[in-house]
Amino acid sequence: VTVVAFFAILLVLTRLFVIDIDAAGRQFALANQRLREMLENMLPDGVASRLSTEGHGFADAFPSCSVLYADIVGFTRMSAGKSPEEIVTLLNDVFSQFDDLVDEAGVEKIKTVGDAYMVAAGVPRPRADHAEALVSLAFRMREAAAGLGLALRIGVNTGPLVAGLIGRTRFIYDLWGDAVSLATQSETACDPGGIEITQMTLRELGGRFAVALRPAVRRPGGAEVAVYAVTGPAATG
């Protein structure tokens, strides 16, 4: 009887142990799936899977893409009279709408810096209409901001750049090069509520938008680059 009881208890403990291992395996698989989904939400399409495969940061050169940089006009002055919670709520409302527009346009949100918002088209997946996609997006972003009582300055530039994933525990997909610098310079020189593009972007657009010449901005290194205010779609007929 003692031997039988011993083996019965052993069988019960073994089954419980197997059940615990199975439950732990399911929990591990669920946690791994959630981590993968979180990375895919944080990083551009294909970058999360590449990180899983390579296990470290990487960078690629892109010969032709476009960068959009948008900034909220007067945000520093506006935020001076608001509580921290009100500031965060306002930025969340604005950037959430921008995120939806970016998804609809099929381009890539790169990052936010304070009240600034950066988008790229043509990275990490090349596309022929990268300049047109971002200029069209700029009009929709401006309209969304106006609906919240805000004005934007938006700069768009086109050219080669390097894009890649950096970090070890906090990963970020970022861009480097003159193409980024000139997008930010165009935004800074822009009138409130305006959308400015560089000569390189204008060339890429092929006359699909109406523009007006603006004072030039300086490329890093000193050379001047012509910039243009985009006033709307080009007249047809």
C-alpha positions as a Markdown table, in Angstrom:
| # | Residue | x | y | z |
|---|---|---|---|---|
| 1 | Val | 0.0 | 0.0 | 0.0 |
| 2 | Thr | 2.9 | 2.4 | 0.9 |
| 3 | Val | 4.6 | 1.7 | -2.5 |
| 4 | Val | 1.4 | 2.2 | -4.4 |
| 5 | Ala | 0.7 | 5.4 | -2.5 |
| 6 | Phe | 4.2 | 6.6 | -3.2 |
| 7 | Phe | 3.9 | 6.0 | -6.9 |
| 8 | Ala | 0.5 | 7.6 | -7.0 |
| 9 | Ile | 1.9 | 10.8 | -5.3 |
| 10 | Leu | 4.9 | 10.7 | -7.7 |
| 11 | Leu | 2.5 | 10.5 | -10.7 |
| 12 | Val | 0.4 | 13.4 | -9.4 |
| 13 | Leu | 3.5 | 15.6 | -8.8 |
| 14 | Thr | 4.9 | 14.7 | -12.2 |
| 15 | Arg | 1.7 | 15.7 | -13.9 |
| 16 | Leu | 1.6 | 19.0 | -11.9 |
| 17 | Phe | 5.2 | 19.6 | -12.9 |
| 18 | Val | 4.5 | 19.0 | -16.6 |
| 19 | Ile | 1.4 | 21.3 | -16.4 |
| 20 | Asp | 3.5 | 24.0 | -14.8 |
| 21 | Ile | 6.2 | 23.7 | -17.5 |
| 22 | Asp | 3.5 | 23.9 | -20.2 |
| 23 | Ala | 1.9 | 26.9 | -18.6 |
| 24 | Ala | 5.3 | 28.6 | -18.2 |
| 25 | Gly | 6.0 | 27.9 | -21.9 |
| 26 | Arg | 2.7 | 29.5 | -22.9 |
| 27 | Gln | 3.4 | 32.6 | -20.8 |
| 28 | Phe | 6.9 | 32.9 | -22.2 |
| 29 | Ala | 5.5 | 32.6 | -25.8 |
| 30 | Leu | 2.9 | 35.3 | -25.0 |
| 31 | Ala | 5.5 | 37.6 | -23.5 |
| 32 | Asn | 7.7 | 37.1 | -26.5 |
| 33 | Gln | 4.8 | 37.9 | -28.8 |
| 34 | Arg | 4.0 | 41.1 | -26.9 |
| 35 | Leu | 7.6 | 42.2 | -27.0 |
| 36 | Arg | 7.7 | 41.6 | -30.8 |
| 37 | Glu | 4.5 | 43.6 | -31.3 |
| 38 | Met | 5.9 | 46.4 | -29.1 |
| 39 | Leu | 9.1 | 46.6 | -31.2 |
| 40 | Glu | 7.1 | 46.5 | -34.4 |
| 41 | Asn | 5.0 | 49.5 | -33.2 |
| 42 | Met | 8.1 | 51.4 | -32.2 |
| 43 | Leu | 10.2 | 50.7 | -35.3 |
| 44 | Pro | 9.5 | 51.0 | -39.0 |
| 45 | Asp | 8.3 | 47.9 | -40.9 |
| 46 | Gly | 11.0 | 45.3 | -41.3 |
| 47 | Val | 13.4 | 46.9 | -38.8 |
| 48 | Ala | 12.2 | 44.9 | -35.8 |
| 49 | Ser | 12.5 | 41.6 | -37.7 |
| 50 | Arg | 16.0 | 42.6 | -38.9 |
| 51 | Leu | 16.9 | 43.4 | -35.3 |
| 52 | Ser | 15.7 | 40.0 | -34.2 |
| 53 | Thr | 17.8 | 38.4 | -36.9 |
| 54 | Glu | 21.0 | 40.4 | -36.6 |
| 55 | Gly | 20.8 | 41.1 | -32.9 |
| 56 | His | 22.5 | 44.5 | -33.0 |
| 57 | Gly | 22.3 | 48.0 | -34.6 |
| 58 | Phe | 22.8 | 48.6 | -38.3 |
| 59 | Ala | 22.8 | 51.4 | -40.9 |
| 60 | Asp | 22.1 | 51.7 | -44.6 |
| 61 | Ala | 22.7 | 54.4 | -47.2 |
| 62 | Phe | 19.7 | 55.7 | -49.2 |
| 63 | Pro | 20.5 | 57.6 | -52.4 |
| 64 | Ser | 17.2 | 59.5 | -52.6 |
| 65 | Cys | 14.5 | 60.1 | -50.0 |
| 66 | Ser | 12.7 | 63.0 | -48.4 |
| 67 | Val | 12.5 | 64.3 | -44.8 |
| 68 | Leu | 9.7 | 66.4 | -43.2 |
| 69 | Tyr | 10.3 | 68.3 | -40.0 |
| 70 | Ala | 7.4 | 70.1 | -38.4 |
| 71 | Asp | 7.3 | 72.3 | -35.3 |
| 72 | Ile | 4.5 | 73.9 | -33.4 |
| 73 | Val | 4.6 | 77.7 | -33.6 |
| 74 | Gly | 4.9 | 79.5 | -30.2 |
| 75 | Phe | 4.8 | 76.2 | -28.2 |
| 76 | Thr | 7.3 | 77.4 | -25.6 |
| 77 | Arg | 5.3 | 80.6 | -24.9 |
| 78 | Met | 2.0 | 78.7 | -25.0 |
| 79 | Ser | 3.2 | 76.0 | -22.6 |
| 80 | Ala | 4.4 | 78.5 | -20.0 |
| 81 | Gly | 0.9 | 78.9 | -18.7 |
| 82 | Lys | 0.0 | 75.2 | -18.7 |
| 83 | Ser | 0.5 | 72.4 | -16.2 |
| 84 | Pro | 2.7 | 69.5 | -17.1 |
| 85 | Glu | -0.4 | 67.3 | -17.5 |
| 86 | Glu | -1.9 | 69.9 | -19.9 |
| 87 | Ile | 1.3 | 70.0 | -22.0 |
| 88 | Val | 1.5 | 66.3 | -22.3 |
| 89 | Thr | -2.2 | 66.0 | -23.2 |
| 90 | Leu | -1.9 | 68.6 | -25.9 |
| 91 | Leu | 1.2 | 67.0 | -27.5 |
| 92 | Asn | -0.4 | 63.6 | -27.3 |
| 93 | Asp | -3.6 | 64.9 | -29.1 |
| 94 | Val | -1.5 | 66.6 | -31.8 |
| 95 | Phe | 1.0 | 63.7 | -32.3 |
| 96 | Ser | -1.7 | 61.0 | -32.2 |
| 97 | Gln | -3.4 | 62.7 | -35.1 |
| 98 | Phe | -0.1 | 63.0 | -37.0 |
| 99 | Asp | 0.6 | 59.3 | -36.3 |
| 100 | Asp | -2.7 | 58.4 | -38.0 |
| 101 | Leu | -1.9 | 60.6 | -41.0 |
| 102 | Val | 1.5 | 59.1 | -41.3 |
| 103 | Asp | 0.0 | 55.6 | -41.3 |
| 104 | Glu | -2.5 | 56.6 | -44.0 |
| 105 | Ala | 0.3 | 58.1 | -46.1 |
| 106 | Gly | 2.4 | 54.9 | -45.9 |
| 107 | Val | 5.5 | 56.9 | -44.7 |
| 108 | Glu | 7.6 | 56.5 | -41.6 |
| 109 | Lys | 7.5 | 58.5 | -38.4 |
| 110 | Ile | 11.1 | 58.8 | -37.2 |
| 111 | Lys | 10.8 | 60.6 | -33.9 |
| 112 | Thr | 9.5 | 63.5 | -31.9 |
| 113 | Val | 11.9 | 66.1 | -30.3 |
| 114 | Gly | 10.0 | 68.2 | -27.8 |
| 115 | Asp | 7.2 | 69.8 | -29.9 |
| 116 | Ala | 8.8 | 68.8 | -33.2 |
| 117 | Tyr | 7.8 | 65.9 | -35.3 |
| 118 | Met | 10.0 | 64.2 | -38.0 |
| 119 | Val | 8.8 | 62.0 | -40.8 |
| 120 | Ala | 10.7 | 60.3 | -43.7 |
| 121 | Ala | 9.6 | 58.8 | -47.0 |
| 122 | Gly | 11.8 | 56.4 | -49.0 |
| 123 | Val | 13.3 | 54.8 | -45.9 |
| 124 | Pro | 13.6 | 52.0 | -45.0 |
| 125 | Arg | 11.6 | 51.0 | -48.1 |
| 126 | Pro | 12.5 | 53.0 | -51.2 |
| 127 | Arg | 9.6 | 54.6 | -53.1 |
| 128 | Ala | 9.6 | 56.8 | -56.2 |
| 129 | Asp | 7.1 | 59.4 | -54.9 |
| 130 | His | 8.7 | 60.2 | -51.6 |
| 131 | Ala | 8.8 | 63.9 | -52.1 |
| 132 | Glu | 5.1 | 64.1 | -53.2 |
| 133 | Ala | 4.0 | 61.9 | -50.4 |
| 134 | Leu | 5.6 | 64.2 | -47.7 |
| 135 | Val | 4.4 | 67.5 | -49.3 |
| 136 | Ser | 0.8 | 66.1 | -49.4 |
| 137 | Leu | 1.2 | 64.9 | -45.8 |
| 138 | Ala | 2.4 | 68.4 | -44.8 |
| 139 | Phe | -1.0 | 69.9 | -45.9 |
| 140 | Arg | -2.9 | 67.3 | -44.0 |
| 141 | Met | -0.8 | 67.8 | -40.9 |
| 142 | Arg | -1.3 | 71.6 | -41.1 |
| 143 | Glu | -5.0 | 71.1 | -41.3 |
| 144 | Ala | -5.1 | 68.8 | -38.3 |
| 145 | Ala | -3.1 | 71.2 | -36.2 |
| 146 | Ala | -5.4 | 74.1 | -37.2 |
| 147 | Gly | -8.3 | 72.0 | -36.0 |
| 148 | Leu | -6.7 | 72.1 | -32.6 |
| 149 | Gly | -6.0 | 75.8 | -32.7 |
| 150 | Leu | -2.3 | 75.4 | -33.5 |
| 151 | Ala | -0.1 | 76.6 | -36.3 |
| 152 | Leu | 2.9 | 74.7 | -37.7 |
| 153 | Arg | 6.1 | 75.5 | -39.5 |
| 154 | Ile | 7.0 | 72.6 | -41.9 |
| 155 | Gly | 10.2 | 72.1 | -43.8 |
| 156 | Val | 10.8 | 69.3 | -46.4 |
| 157 | Asn | 14.1 | 68.4 | -48.1 |
| 158 | Thr | 15.2 | 65.7 | -50.5 |
| 159 | Gly | 18.5 | 63.9 | -50.9 |
| 160 | Pro | 20.8 | 61.1 | -49.8 |
| 161 | Leu | 21.1 | 60.1 | -46.2 |
| 162 | Val | 22.1 | 57.3 | -43.8 |
| 163 | Ala | 19.4 | 55.6 | -41.7 |
| 164 | Gly | 19.9 | 53.0 | -39.1 |
| 165 | Leu | 19.1 | 51.5 | -35.7 |
| 166 | Ile | 21.2 | 52.5 | -32.7 |
| 167 | Gly | 21.2 | 51.7 | -29.0 |
| 168 | Arg | 21.6 | 48.6 | -26.9 |
| 169 | Thr | 18.7 | 48.7 | -24.5 |
| 170 | Arg | 16.7 | 51.6 | -25.9 |
| 171 | Phe | 16.6 | 51.3 | -29.6 |
| 172 | Ile | 15.9 | 54.2 | -32.0 |
| 173 | Tyr | 15.7 | 54.3 | -35.8 |
| 174 | Asp | 17.3 | 57.6 | -36.8 |
| 175 | Leu | 18.5 | 59.6 | -39.8 |
| 176 | Trp | 21.8 | 61.4 | -40.5 |
| 177 | Gly | 23.1 | 63.7 | -43.2 |
| 178 | Asp | 22.6 | 67.0 | -45.0 |
| 179 | Ala | 19.1 | 65.9 | -46.0 |
| 180 | Val | 18.0 | 66.0 | -42.4 |
| 181 | Ser | 19.8 | 69.3 | -41.6 |
| 182 | Leu | 18.3 | 71.1 | -44.5 |
| 183 | Ala | 14.8 | 69.9 | -43.6 |
| 184 | Thr | 15.2 | 71.4 | -40.1 |
| 185 | Gln | 16.7 | 74.6 | -41.5 |
| 186 | Ser | 13.8 | 75.0 | -44.0 |
| 187 | Glu | 11.4 | 74.6 | -41.1 |
| 188 | Thr | 13.2 | 77.2 | -39.0 |
| 189 | Ala | 13.1 | 79.8 | -41.8 |
| 190 | Cys | 9.5 | 79.1 | -42.6 |
| 191 | Asp | 6.7 | 81.6 | -41.8 |
| 192 | Pro | 4.1 | 80.5 | -39.2 |
| 193 | Gly | 1.6 | 78.2 | -40.9 |
| 194 | Gly | 3.9 | 77.8 | -44.0 |
| 195 | Ile | 5.3 | 74.8 | -45.8 |
| 196 | Glu | 8.8 | 75.2 | -47.3 |
| 197 | Ile | 10.7 | 72.9 | -49.6 |
| 198 | Thr | 14.2 | 73.0 | -50.9 |
| 199 | Gln | 15.3 | 73.2 | -54.5 |
| 200 | Met | 16.0 | 69.4 | -54.4 |
| 201 | Thr | 12.5 | 68.6 | -53.3 |
| 202 | Leu | 11.0 | 71.0 | -55.9 |
| 203 | Arg | 13.0 | 69.2 | -58.6 |
| 204 | Glu | 11.7 | 65.8 | -57.4 |
| 205 | Leu | 8.1 | 67.1 | -57.4 |
| 206 | Gly | 8.1 | 67.7 | -61.1 |
| 207 | Gly | 5.8 | 70.7 | -61.1 |
| 208 | Arg | 2.9 | 69.1 | -59.2 |
| 209 | Phe | 2.7 | 71.9 | -56.7 |
| 210 | Ala | 2.6 | 75.7 | -56.9 |
| 211 | Val | 5.4 | 77.4 | -55.1 |
| 212 | Ala | 6.8 | 80.9 | -54.3 |
| 213 | Leu | 10.5 | 81.6 | -54.0 |
| 214 | Arg | 11.7 | 82.3 | -50.4 |
| 215 | Pro | 15.1 | 83.6 | -49.0 |
| 216 | Ala | 17.7 | 80.9 | -49.4 |
| 217 | Val | 19.1 | 78.8 | -46.5 |
| 218 | Arg | 22.7 | 77.7 | -46.0 |
| 219 | Arg | 23.7 | 74.1 | -46.5 |
| 220 | Pro | 26.1 | 72.9 | -43.7 |
| 221 | Gly | 29.5 | 74.1 | -45.0 |
| 222 | Gly | 28.2 | 77.4 | -46.3 |
| 223 | Ala | 26.6 | 77.0 | -49.7 |
| 224 | Glu | 23.2 | 78.5 | -50.1 |
| 225 | Val | 20.2 | 76.4 | -51.2 |
| 226 | Ala | 17.1 | 77.9 | -52.7 |
| 227 | Val | 13.8 | 77.2 | -50.8 |
| 228 | Tyr | 10.2 | 77.7 | -51.8 |
| 229 | Ala | 6.9 | 78.1 | -50.0 |
| 230 | Val | 4.3 | 75.6 | -51.2 |
| 231 | Thr | 1.0 | 77.3 | -51.8 |
| 232 | Gly | -1.0 | 74.4 | -53.1 |
| 233 | Pro | -1.5 | 71.9 | -55.9 |
| 234 | Ala | -0.3 | 73.2 | -59.3 |
| 235 | Ala | -3.0 | 74.6 | -61.6 |
| 236 | Thr | -4.3 | 72.2 | -64.2 |
| 237 | Gly | -5.4 | 73.0 | -67.7 |
